[in-house]
Every structure is written in structure tokens, then in C-alpha cells.
């Protein structure tokens, strides 16, 4: 059965001091630290790109795993801010940089905060349907490219990162249950207007508190599990205040739901894999992941450890 074998990430060297940004916006530093929860943001520098960051993440994966490039049969890249405007699809550019074989399927997925949970299901289903044994799922969404430098609602929140997950027939974790939802009528809450990002923070907050806990409970019920049966909850790292309230509303034990966005901010589709990479070393038995945001789109999945 296909599933998650390993994962690695990449954070660009560029950094923005979020407390200094708070001063520039005349925003209280304590609010930035306690409510937004972000003190420093990774930012793409001029030479950085979706492709270069993805390749760097893959290099970090190779430091953990022995990977034969000739065995990679599928590459999926999740991004909403691709290089070259998405033409050609960035997974093909990553394919070229890595020197992967021609007998390798490549395609991109245009999803944001729910993209990792969706992406895992997509690549595993595609590979299973076509008899593939090894594939790579990349995430990279440099929102810094579309931020309005005068908009404190977004500049204080979003960071840049990339991740890669090795999907194989010798996994450590396999999918047990999942749910996927969309509220397209609410999409104006988080969208690109012209060339820049717009966010209605209150609308996104209300969405997270109202809809995400319901889906988490549904997934648990369908899997015939309770919150106490889950070893680790990995929720999209939107903001500290939103996370704390969503965790509480969903009835999740606080000690099982890490909040770690102080040095990364909201990295969109990369936020869950950044968390997962740090937690895999502890070998949690059962993991629930929930990604939610732009779309409005939300997805929750339970993965169990292979014994």
C-alpha cells in the first residue's frame, strides 16, 4: 500500500523581523507575538524560486533517504504562485532540475492551505491507479510575491517555505480516513485582487472556527475514533489565535496539537509538512492532519503508522 515514507523541507535564508514590521505598522508588539504568533518570517530573496526551493527541499530529503532518481515515477507540485506564471507547469521544471527519467508523470495542483492534505490523496490515488511505486509531492507557495507591502493583515502573517514528501510502497504512514470540503461562495475572504493578496481576517477566522471542527469530528466518527485515540493533531498554522480557538472548539487536547509558527509564519500548503517533518522522529501512532483556508477549502485526513 502506498503512503508517506519520508519528508523534508526548505526555508529560504531571507528573513523579516516581524516585530520591526509591527513598529512600522504602528501595531503593538505583544499583539504580534501573542495573537498572530509570529516573530520572524522566512522570505524568498531575488534568486529564490518555487523550483529552486523545491530542489533544495529534495536535497535535504536525500540527506535522510537513499533515493534512486530512476525509480521516481511521479512528481506533483502544489502551488498557487508558480514560476513563469505556471507555464510550463513547475513540476516539469523540477523534473528537469533533478534529472528525472522521461517515464515520470508530472503535474501541478493549484491549492493553498488545504493543499497538502489534498495533494497526499491525489498523488497516492494517481500512483495506485497507474501501478507506480515511488513519487514525490512538493509544496511551495511564496505568498511574499503577492503581498501588498502596506497591508499589515498579510505582511505580518505569511512566510515562504517548501517541502517534499516521498510516497512509496514502503511507507511509514498510510491513509485511514479523509474528508474534503469547499465553500466557493466564501472565496472572496482570501483572494488575489490584481497582483496582490487580499484577506478578510474576520471571515477566515469565523470559517476556521465554524467549519473545521465539524469536519474533524466527522472524520473521527467515520474512522470510529475519538480525539483521545489520536496521538498527534497537525492543523494548518494560520495564526496563533485562530489555532488556539479552533483546537479548543474541536475538543482537541492542547498537548497533542503543536503550534509552531513563530519562526515560519503561515507558509500555506507547506505549514503541515513543516510540522510533520519535526514530529516523525517521535513516531506517533495515529496522526490527524487538517488544512483550511483559501478557496474556501478545507480537508482533514487520518494517517496511521505501519506496524
C-alpha positions in Angstrom: 0.0 0.0 0.0 1.3 3.5 -0.9 1.9 6.1 1.8 4.3 8.5 3.4 7.9 7.2 3.7 9.8 10.4 4.5 9.6 14.2 4.3 12.0 17.2 4.2 11.6 20.9 3.9 13.5 24.1 3.0 13.3 27.6 4.5 14.9 30.4 2.5 17.8 32.3 4.1 16.0 35.7 3.8 14.4 36.8 7.0 12.0 39.6 8.1 11.9 40.7 11.7 8.1 40.7 12.4 8.4 42.9 15.5 10.2 45.6 13.4 7.4 45.2 10.9 4.9 45.7 13.8 6.6 49.0 14.6 6.4 50.1 11.0 2.7 49.4 11.0 2.3 51.0 14.5 1.0 47.7 15.7 1.5 46.5 19.3 4.4 44.0 19.5 2.6 41.9 22.1 -0.3 41.5 19.8 2.0 40.3 17.0 3.7 37.8 19.4 0.6 36.5 21.2 -2.2 36.8 18.7 -0.5 36.4 15.3 2.2 34.3 17.0 5.0 35.2 14.5 8.2 36.9 15.5 10.2 36.2 12.3 9.3 35.4 8.7 11.3 33.5 6.1 11.2 35.3 2.8 12.3 34.5 -0.7 15.2 36.5 -1.9 15.6 37.7 -5.5 17.4 34.5 -6.6 14.8 32.2 -4.9 12.1 30.5 -6.9 9.5 27.7 -6.5 11.7 25.4 -8.5 14.9 26.2 -6.6 13.2 25.9 -3.2 11.7 22.6 -4.2 15.1 21.3 -5.4 16.6 22.4 -2.1 13.9 20.5 -0.2 14.7 17.4 -2.3 18.4 17.8 -1.5 17.5 17.8 2.2 15.4 14.7 1.7 18.4 12.9 0.0 20.3 13.6 3.2 17.8 11.4 5.0 16.9 8.8 2.4 18.8 6.9 -0.3 16.8 7.8 -3.4 17.4 6.3 -6.9 16.2 9.0 -9.3 15.5 6.3 -11.9 12.8 4.9 -9.6 10.7 8.2 -9.4 7.6 7.7 -11.5 5.5 10.7 -10.4 6.0 14.3 -9.3 3.2 16.5 -8.1 3.8 20.1 -7.1 1.2 22.1 -5.1 1.5 25.9 -5.6 -0.7 28.9 -6.3 2.3 31.2 -7.1 4.3 29.3 -9.7 7.4 30.4 -11.5 6.9 31.7 -15.1 3.2 32.2 -14.3 2.7 28.4 -14.3 3.7 27.9 -18.0 5.3 25.5 -18.2 4.0 23.6 -15.1 6.6 23.9 -12.4 6.7 20.2 -11.7 8.2 19.8 -15.2 10.9 22.4 -14.3 11.6 20.5 -11.1 11.8 17.3 -13.2 14.4 18.9 -15.4 16.5 20.2 -12.5 16.5 16.8 -10.8 17.3 14.9 -14.0 14.4 12.5 -13.5 13.6 9.9 -16.1 11.2 10.6 -19.0 8.9 7.9 -17.8 7.8 10.1 -15.0 4.4 11.8 -14.7 4.4 15.5 -13.6 1.6 17.9 -12.8 0.8 20.8 -10.6 -2.1 21.4 -8.1 -3.4 24.9 -7.6 -4.5 24.7 -3.9 -3.5 26.7 -0.9 -3.8 26.0 2.8 -5.6 22.7 2.2 -3.2 21.7 -0.5 -1.0 19.2 1.4 -3.9 17.0 2.6 -5.5 17.1 -0.9 -2.1 16.6 -2.5 -1.3 13.4 -0.5 -4.6 11.9 -1.6 -4.2 12.9 -5.2 -0.7 11.6 -5.7 -1.4 8.3 -3.8 -4.6 7.7 -5.9 -2.9 8.6 -9.2 0.1 6.3 -8.4 -2.1 3.5 -7.3 -4.3 3.7 -10.4 -1.3 3.5 -12.6 0.8 0.9 -10.8 3.5 3.4 -9.7 5.8 2.6 -6.7 7.6 5.9 -5.9 6.6 9.5 -6.2 7.4 13.0 -4.8 4.8 15.5 -3.5 6.2 19.1 -3.4 4.6 22.1 -1.8 5.8 25.7 -2.3 3.7 28.8 -2.1 5.8 32.1 -1.9 3.0 34.5 -0.9 5.7 37.2 -0.5 5.4 37.6 -4.3 1.8 38.9 -4.0 1.8 40.8 -0.7 1.0 44.4 -0.6 3.9 45.9 1.5 1.4 48.3 3.1 -1.1 45.7 4.2 -0.4 44.7 7.8 -3.1 42.0 7.7 -1.0 39.9 5.3 2.6 41.2 5.7 2.7 40.2 9.4 1.5 36.7 8.7 2.8 34.9 5.6 6.2 33.2 5.3 7.9 31.3 2.4 8.9 27.6 2.5 9.0 24.4 0.5 8.6 20.7 1.3 8.8 17.4 -0.4 7.2 14.1 0.7 8.4 10.7 -0.6 5.5 8.5 -1.4 6.3 4.8 -1.7 5.2 1.2 -1.3 7.3 1.0 1.9 5.6 3.7 3.9 5.8 4.7 7.5 2.2 6.1 7.4 -0.9 5.2 5.3 -4.2 6.9 4.8 -7.1 5.7 7.0 -9.9 8.2 6.5 -10.4 11.7 5.0 -12.9 14.4 4.1 -12.7 17.2 1.6 -14.9 20.3 1.6 -15.3 23.6 -0.3 -17.3 26.8 0.2 -16.7 28.6 -3.0 -19.2 31.3 -2.2 -16.9 32.4 0.6 -13.8 32.6 -1.7 -13.6 36.4 -1.5 -12.4 36.2 2.1 -8.9 35.3 0.7 -8.1 36.1 -2.9 -5.8 37.9 -5.3 -7.0 41.2 -6.5 -5.0 42.3 -9.5 -1.5 41.2 -8.5 -1.9 41.4 -4.7 -3.4 39.3 -1.9 -6.5 40.5 -0.1 -7.7 38.8 3.1 -10.7 39.4 5.3 -9.3 38.1 8.5 -12.6 38.0 10.4 -14.3 35.9 7.7 -11.4 33.5 7.6 -11.4 33.2 11.4 -15.1 32.5 11.5 -14.8 29.9 8.8 -12.0 28.1 10.7 -14.0 28.1 14.0 -17.3 27.1 12.5 -16.4 24.6 9.7 -13.1 23.0 10.6 -14.1 21.5 14.0 -17.2 19.9 12.4 -15.1 18.2 9.7 -12.6 17.0 12.2 -15.4 15.4 14.3 -16.9 13.8 11.1 -13.6 12.3 10.2 -13.1 10.9 13.7 -16.7 9.5 13.7 -16.2 7.8 10.3 -13.0 6.2 11.5 -14.8 5.2 14.7 -12.2 7.1 16.7 -12.3 9.7 19.5 -9.9 12.7 20.0 -8.1 10.7 22.7 -7.3 8.0 20.2 -5.2 10.4 18.0 -1.6 10.8 19.0 -0.9 13.9 17.1 -3.1 16.7 15.5 -1.4 18.7 12.8 -3.5 21.8 12.0 -2.7 24.4 9.3 -0.6 27.1 11.0 -2.8 30.1 10.1 -2.3 32.3 13.2 -1.8 31.5 16.9 -5.2 33.0 17.9 -7.1 31.2 15.2 -5.3 27.9 16.0 -5.9 28.1 19.8 -9.6 28.7 19.3 -10.0 26.1 16.6 -8.3 23.5 18.7 -10.5 24.4 21.7 -13.7 24.3 19.6 -12.7 20.9 18.1 -12.1 19.4 21.6 -8.5 18.6 20.8 -6.1 18.1 23.8 -3.7 21.1 23.7 -0.7 18.9 24.3 -1.4 16.9 21.1 -1.7 19.9 18.8 1.6 21.8 18.3 1.6 25.4 17.4 4.9 26.3 15.8 4.7 29.4 13.5 6.8 31.8 15.5 9.8 31.4 13.1 7.9 30.4 9.9 4.5 32.3 9.9 1.8 30.9 7.7 3.5 29.0 4.9 0.3 28.0 3.2 0.5 24.4 1.7 3.9 23.9 3.5 2.7 24.5 7.0 1.5 20.9 7.8 4.5 19.2 6.2 6.9 21.5 8.2 5.2 20.3 11.4 5.1 16.7 10.2 8.8 16.6 9.5 9.6 17.6 13.1 7.2 15.1 14.6 8.0 12.0 12.6 11.1 11.3 14.7 8.8 10.7 17.7 6.9 8.0 15.7 3.3 9.0 16.6 0.9 6.1 16.0 -2.0 8.0 14.6 -1.9 11.4 13.0 -4.8 13.7 12.1 -4.0 16.5 9.6 -6.3 19.4 8.8 -5.6 22.1 6.2 -8.0 25.0 5.7 -8.0 28.4 4.1 -8.1 29.9 0.6 -11.0 28.6 -1.5 -12.6 28.4 0.9 -11.3 24.9 1.1 -10.7 22.5 3.9 -9.5 18.9 4.2 -8.9 16.5 7.1 -7.2 13.1 7.0 -6.1 10.5 9.5 -2.9 8.6 8.8 -1.8 5.6 10.8 1.7 4.2 11.4 2.6 1.0 9.6 3.5 -1.7 12.1 
